[in-house]
Amino acid sequence: MSYREYKGENITVYFDGEICKHAAECVKGLPEVFNVKARPWISLDKVDAKKVAEVINRCPSGALKYNM
């Protein structure tokens, strides 16, 4: 596993593309934060950290994790 780190003001998100199942729970849940067309594709300061955590908790593969 190789998680990539994305730091926001109130939350840090970790993503491992190798285990991602592409269920798109993140993209559907918060498209303004998780935008696969943008670089970086995770932009954390646009939404409250608790909302980001809620969406990450829906990730079925465990490819997304967070620390607040």
N, CA, C and O atoms as CSV, one atom per row, in Angstrom:
chain,resi,resn,atom,element,x,y,z
A,1,MET,N,N,0.840,-1.191,0.000
A,1,MET,CA,C,0.000,0.000,0.000
A,1,MET,C,C,0.880,1.248,0.000
A,1,MET,O,O,1.882,1.328,0.710
A,2,SER,N,N,0.482,2.192,-0.798
A,2,SER,CA,C,1.239,3.444,-0.850
A,2,SER,C,C,0.254,4.609,-0.899
A,2,SER,O,O,-0.208,5.018,-1.963
A,3,TYR,N,N,-0.043,5.115,0.264
A,3,TYR,CA,C,-0.992,6.222,0.370
A,3,TYR,C,C,-0.317,7.543,0.044
A,3,TYR,O,O,0.797,7.811,0.494
A,4,ARG,N,N,-0.996,8.360,-0.737
A,4,ARG,CA,C,-0.544,9.719,-1.037
A,4,ARG,C,C,-1.286,10.665,-0.098
A,4,ARG,O,O,-2.474,10.483,0.165
A,5,GLU,N,N,-0.593,11.656,0.396
A,5,GLU,CA,C,-1.147,12.572,1.399
A,5,GLU,C,C,-1.623,13.873,0.756
A,5,GLU,O,O,-0.948,14.458,-0.091
A,6,TYR,N,N,-2.818,14.306,1.191
A,6,TYR,CA,C,-3.392,15.592,0.772
A,6,TYR,C,C,-3.760,16.354,2.040
A,6,TYR,O,O,-4.617,15.911,2.805
A,7,LYS,N,N,-3.119,17.494,2.266
A,7,LYS,CA,C,-3.335,18.250,3.502
A,7,LYS,C,C,-4.290,19.408,3.281
A,7,LYS,O,O,-4.155,20.180,2.333
A,8,GLY,N,N,-5.254,19.508,4.176
A,8,GLY,CA,C,-6.136,20.651,4.234
A,8,GLY,C,C,-5.905,21.360,5.547
A,8,GLY,O,O,-5.060,20.951,6.343
A,9,GLU,N,N,-6.641,22.404,5.772
A,9,GLU,CA,C,-6.471,23.165,7.006
A,9,GLU,C,C,-6.888,22.354,8.231
A,9,GLU,O,O,-6.224,22.408,9.266
A,10,ASN,N,N,-7.990,21.598,8.117
A,10,ASN,CA,C,-8.528,20.872,9.268
A,10,ASN,C,C,-8.585,19.358,9.091
A,10,ASN,O,O,-9.068,18.652,9.976
A,11,ILE,N,N,-8.101,18.855,7.970
A,11,ILE,CA,C,-8.130,17.417,7.709
A,11,ILE,C,C,-6.997,17.060,6.753
A,11,ILE,O,O,-6.643,17.834,5.864
A,12,THR,N,N,-6.447,15.886,6.954
A,12,THR,CA,C,-5.473,15.329,6.018
A,12,THR,C,C,-6.077,14.053,5.466
A,12,THR,O,O,-6.553,13.205,6.221
A,13,VAL,N,N,-6.057,13.919,4.153
A,13,VAL,CA,C,-6.630,12.751,3.489
A,13,VAL,C,C,-5.503,11.950,2.855
A,13,VAL,O,O,-4.548,12.506,2.312
A,14,TYR,N,N,-5.638,10.630,2.939
A,14,TYR,CA,C,-4.669,9.714,2.351
A,14,TYR,C,C,-5.392,8.869,1.308
A,14,TYR,O,O,-6.488,8.364,1.552
A,15,PHE,N,N,-4.765,8.721,0.143
A,15,PHE,CA,C,-5.376,7.974,-0.957
A,15,PHE,C,C,-4.385,6.973,-1.526
A,15,PHE,O,O,-3.235,7.313,-1.806
A,16,ASP,N,N,-4.840,5.731,-1.697
A,16,ASP,CA,C,-4.043,4.682,-2.313
A,16,ASP,C,C,-4.739,4.235,-3.590
A,16,ASP,O,O,-5.717,3.489,-3.538
A,17,GLY,N,N,-4.243,4.684,-4.727
A,17,GLY,CA,C,-4.840,4.355,-6.013
A,17,GLY,C,C,-4.756,2.887,-6.373
A,17,GLY,O,O,-5.533,2.408,-7.199
A,18,GLU,N,N,-3.822,2.163,-5.766
A,18,GLU,CA,C,-3.668,0.740,-6.072
A,18,GLU,C,C,-4.823,-0.105,-5.540
A,18,GLU,O,O,-5.114,-1.164,-6.095
A,19,ILE,N,N,-5.483,0.346,-4.478
A,19,ILE,CA,C,-6.586,-0.447,-3.923
A,19,ILE,C,C,-7.956,0.164,-4.220
A,19,ILE,O,O,-8.984,-0.399,-3.844
A,20,CYS,N,N,-7.968,1.309,-4.890
A,20,CYS,CA,C,-9.227,1.969,-5.221
A,20,CYS,C,C,-10.048,1.088,-6.157
A,20,CYS,O,O,-9.525,0.569,-7.143
A,21,LYS,N,N,-11.330,0.919,-5.851
A,21,LYS,CA,C,-12.252,0.114,-6.659
A,21,LYS,C,C,-13.089,0.983,-7.601
A,21,LYS,O,O,-13.936,0.461,-8.326
A,22,HIS,N,N,-12.870,2.270,-7.600
A,22,HIS,CA,C,-13.555,3.226,-8.483
A,22,HIS,C,C,-15.074,3.176,-8.332
A,22,HIS,O,O,-15.811,3.267,-9.313
A,23,ALA,N,N,-15.526,3.031,-7.094
A,23,ALA,CA,C,-16.964,3.067,-6.805
A,23,ALA,C,C,-17.499,4.493,-6.921
A,23,ALA,O,O,-18.707,4.690,-7.047
A,24,ALA,N,N,-16.621,5.477,-6.880
A,24,ALA,CA,C,-16.932,6.901,-7.059
A,24,ALA,C,C,-17.789,7.490,-5.947
A,24,ALA,O,O,-18.446,8.510,-6.155
A,25,GLU,N,N,-17.797,6.873,-4.781
A,25,GLU,CA,C,-18.528,7.442,-3.645
A,25,GLU,C,C,-17.997,8.827,-3.311
A,25,GLU,O,O,-18.771,9.717,-2.960
A,26,CYS,N,N,-16.705,9.018,-3.414
A,26,CYS,CA,C,-16.103,10.322,-3.115
A,26,CYS,C,C,-16.522,11.369,-4.141
A,26,CYS,O,O,-16.943,12.468,-3.782
A,27,VAL,N,N,-16.404,11.022,-5.409
A,27,VAL,CA,C,-16.724,11.956,-6.486
A,27,VAL,C,C,-18.208,12.318,-6.482
A,27,VAL,O,O,-18.564,13.480,-6.676
A,28,LYS,N,N,-19.065,11.335,-6.262
A,28,LYS,CA,C,-20.505,11.592,-6.204
A,28,LYS,C,C,-20.881,12.355,-4.939
A,28,LYS,O,O,-21.788,13.187,-4.957
A,29,GLY,N,N,-20.192,12.075,-3.853
A,29,GLY,CA,C,-20.524,12.690,-2.570
A,29,GLY,C,C,-20.098,14.136,-2.445
A,29,GLY,O,O,-20.843,14.963,-1.919
A,30,LEU,N,N,-18.905,14.450,-2.925
A,30,LEU,CA,C,-18.380,15.824,-2.851
A,30,LEU,C,C,-17.564,16.129,-4.103
A,30,LEU,O,O,-16.334,16.142,-4.051
A,31,PRO,N,N,-18.232,16.374,-5.218
A,31,PRO,CA,C,-17.490,16.628,-6.459
A,31,PRO,C,C,-16.622,17.883,-6.415
A,31,PRO,O,O,-15.658,17.991,-7.174
A,32,GLU,N,N,-16.948,18.829,-5.543
A,32,GLU,CA,C,-16.126,20.030,-5.428
A,32,GLU,C,C,-14.810,19.761,-4.699
A,32,GLU,O,O,-13.878,20.559,-4.792
A,33,VAL,N,N,-14.728,18.649,-3.978
A,33,VAL,CA,C,-13.502,18.253,-3.278
A,33,VAL,C,C,-12.750,17.192,-4.072
A,33,VAL,O,O,-11.538,17.294,-4.265
A,34,PHE,N,N,-13.471,16.178,-4.531
A,34,PHE,CA,C,-12.877,15.054,-5.263
A,34,PHE,C,C,-13.198,15.205,-6.750
A,34,PHE,O,O,-14.261,14.792,-7.213
A,35,ASN,N,N,-12.264,15.802,-7.487
A,35,ASN,CA,C,-12.468,16.112,-8.896
A,35,ASN,C,C,-11.352,15.448,-9.703
A,35,ASN,O,O,-10.218,15.928,-9.714
A,36,VAL,N,N,-11.674,14.353,-10.371
A,36,VAL,CA,C,-10.647,13.595,-11.093
A,36,VAL,C,C,-10.056,14.349,-12.281
A,36,VAL,O,O,-9.023,13.944,-12.815
A,37,LYS,N,N,-10.689,15.428,-12.697
A,37,LYS,CA,C,-10.161,16.222,-13.809
A,37,LYS,C,C,-9.191,17.307,-13.351
A,37,LYS,O,O,-8.500,17.909,-14.172
A,38,ALA,N,N,-9.138,17.555,-12.059
A,38,ALA,CA,C,-8.266,18.608,-11.507
A,38,ALA,C,C,-6.957,17.999,-10.997
A,38,ALA,O,O,-6.878,16.800,-10.731
A,39,ARG,N,N,-5.954,18.828,-10.867
A,39,ARG,CA,C,-4.686,18.425,-10.255
A,39,ARG,C,C,-4.302,19.468,-9.234
A,39,ARG,O,O,-4.146,20.626,-9.621
A,40,PRO,N,N,-4.139,19.157,-7.973
A,40,PRO,CA,C,-4.410,17.824,-7.426
A,40,PRO,C,C,-5.911,17.521,-7.457
A,40,PRO,O,O,-6.738,18.432,-7.448
A,41,TRP,N,N,-6.241,16.258,-7.492
A,41,TRP,CA,C,-7.648,15.872,-7.648
A,41,TRP,C,C,-8.434,15.961,-6.343
A,41,TRP,O,O,-9.662,15.879,-6.356
A,42,ILE,N,N,-7.743,16.129,-5.223
A,42,ILE,CA,C,-8.403,16.319,-3.930
A,42,ILE,C,C,-8.077,17.727,-3.443
A,42,ILE,O,O,-6.909,18.062,-3.245
A,43,SER,N,N,-9.104,18.549,-3.250
A,43,SER,CA,C,-8.951,19.919,-2.776
A,43,SER,C,C,-9.773,20.077,-1.504
A,43,SER,O,O,-10.999,20.172,-1.558
A,44,LEU,N,N,-9.101,20.104,-0.366
A,44,LEU,CA,C,-9.768,19.941,0.929
A,44,LEU,C,C,-10.305,21.194,1.587
A,44,LEU,O,O,-11.095,21.079,2.524
A,45,ASP,N,N,-9.934,22.349,1.166
A,45,ASP,CA,C,-10.356,23.550,1.866
A,45,ASP,C,C,-11.646,24.156,1.325
A,45,ASP,O,O,-12.008,25.273,1.693
A,46,LYS,N,N,-12.333,23.437,0.466
A,46,LYS,CA,C,-13.574,23.940,-0.108
A,46,LYS,C,C,-14.809,23.560,0.702
A,46,LYS,O,O,-15.871,24.157,0.524
A,47,VAL,N,N,-14.682,22.581,1.584
A,47,VAL,CA,C,-15.827,22.047,2.327
A,47,VAL,C,C,-15.387,21.754,3.752
A,47,VAL,O,O,-14.206,21.522,4.011
A,48,ASP,N,N,-16.330,21.765,4.665
A,48,ASP,CA,C,-16.071,21.444,6.064
A,48,ASP,C,C,-15.436,20.057,6.196
A,48,ASP,O,O,-15.856,19.115,5.523
A,49,ALA,N,N,-14.447,19.934,7.044
A,49,ALA,CA,C,-13.720,18.671,7.229
A,49,ALA,C,C,-14.645,17.526,7.644
A,49,ALA,O,O,-14.415,16.379,7.260
A,50,LYS,N,N,-15.681,17.820,8.418
A,50,LYS,CA,C,-16.611,16.755,8.841
A,50,LYS,C,C,-17.355,16.168,7.651
A,50,LYS,O,O,-17.611,14.965,7.615
A,51,LYS,N,N,-17.703,16.998,6.680
A,51,LYS,CA,C,-18.371,16.503,5.471
A,51,LYS,C,C,-17.424,15.624,4.661
A,51,LYS,O,O,-17.832,14.593,4.127
A,52,VAL,N,N,-16.164,16.032,4.572
A,52,VAL,CA,C,-15.170,15.225,3.869
A,52,VAL,C,C,-15.034,13.868,4.550
A,52,VAL,O,O,-14.996,12.837,3.880
A,53,ALA,N,N,-14.960,13.866,5.871
A,53,ALA,CA,C,-14.848,12.609,6.621
A,53,ALA,C,C,-16.057,11.705,6.377
A,53,ALA,O,O,-15.900,10.493,6.228
A,54,GLU,N,N,-17.252,12.276,6.336
A,54,GLU,CA,C,-18.467,11.494,6.086
A,54,GLU,C,C,-18.394,10.790,4.741
A,54,GLU,O,O,-18.742,9.614,4.636
A,55,VAL,N,N,-17.949,11.491,3.724
A,55,VAL,CA,C,-17.845,10.901,2.386
A,55,VAL,C,C,-16.748,9.827,2.363
A,55,VAL,O,O,-16.935,8.767,1.767
A,56,ILE,N,N,-15.632,10.090,2.993
A,56,ILE,CA,C,-14.550,9.106,3.027
A,56,ILE,C,C,-15.001,7.829,3.729
A,56,ILE,O,O,-14.592,6.733,3.347
A,57,ASN,N,N,-15.829,7.963,4.741
A,57,ASN,CA,C,-16.323,6.777,5.445
A,57,ASN,C,C,-17.177,5.881,4.555
A,57,ASN,O,O,-17.403,4.720,4.896
A,58,ARG,N,N,-17.652,6.388,3.430
A,58,ARG,CA,C,-18.432,5.583,2.468
A,58,ARG,C,C,-17.552,4.804,1.497
A,58,ARG,O,O,-18.058,3.967,0.750
A,59,CYS,N,N,-16.256,5.062,1.491
A,59,CYS,CA,C,-15.337,4.406,0.551
A,59,CYS,C,C,-15.298,2.907,0.828
A,59,CYS,O,O,-14.840,2.491,1.892
A,60,PRO,N,N,-15.773,2.082,-0.119
A,60,PRO,CA,C,-15.860,0.645,0.130
A,60,PRO,C,C,-14.519,-0.090,0.102
A,60,PRO,O,O,-14.410,-1.190,0.645
A,61,SER,N,N,-13.511,0.495,-0.516
A,61,SER,CA,C,-12.233,-0.203,-0.667
A,61,SER,C,C,-11.212,0.130,0.415
A,61,SER,O,O,-10.251,-0.613,0.610
A,62,GLY,N,N,-11.413,1.240,1.117
A,62,GLY,CA,C,-10.410,1.695,2.070
A,62,GLY,C,C,-9.294,2.472,1.398
A,62,GLY,O,O,-8.263,2.734,2.018
A,63,ALA,N,N,-9.481,2.841,0.148
A,63,ALA,CA,C,-8.451,3.588,-0.575
A,63,ALA,C,C,-8.314,5.007,-0.025
A,63,ALA,O,O,-7.263,5.629,-0.172
A,64,LEU,N,N,-9.368,5.519,0.606
A,64,LEU,CA,C,-9.325,6.836,1.225
A,64,LEU,C,C,-9.375,6.699,2.741
A,64,LEU,O,O,-10.192,5.956,3.286
A,65,LYS,N,N,-8.500,7.418,3.399
A,65,LYS,CA,C,-8.470,7.485,4.864
A,65,LYS,C,C,-8.247,8.946,5.223
A,65,LYS,O,O,-7.862,9.749,4.374
A,66,TYR,N,N,-8.489,9.285,6.480
A,66,TYR,CA,C,-8.286,10.672,6.887
A,66,TYR,C,C,-7.836,10.754,8.331
A,66,TYR,O,O,-7.954,9.802,9.102
A,67,ASN,N,N,-7.318,11.917,8.670
A,67,ASN,CA,C,-6.917,12.242,10.029
A,67,ASN,C,C,-7.313,13.694,10.272
A,67,ASN,O,O,-6.971,14.576,9.485
A,68,MET,N,N,-8.033,13.937,11.362
A,68,MET,CA,C,-8.476,15.293,11.689
A,68,MET,C,C,-7.743,15.801,12.909
A,68,MET,O,O,-7.977,16.929,13.344
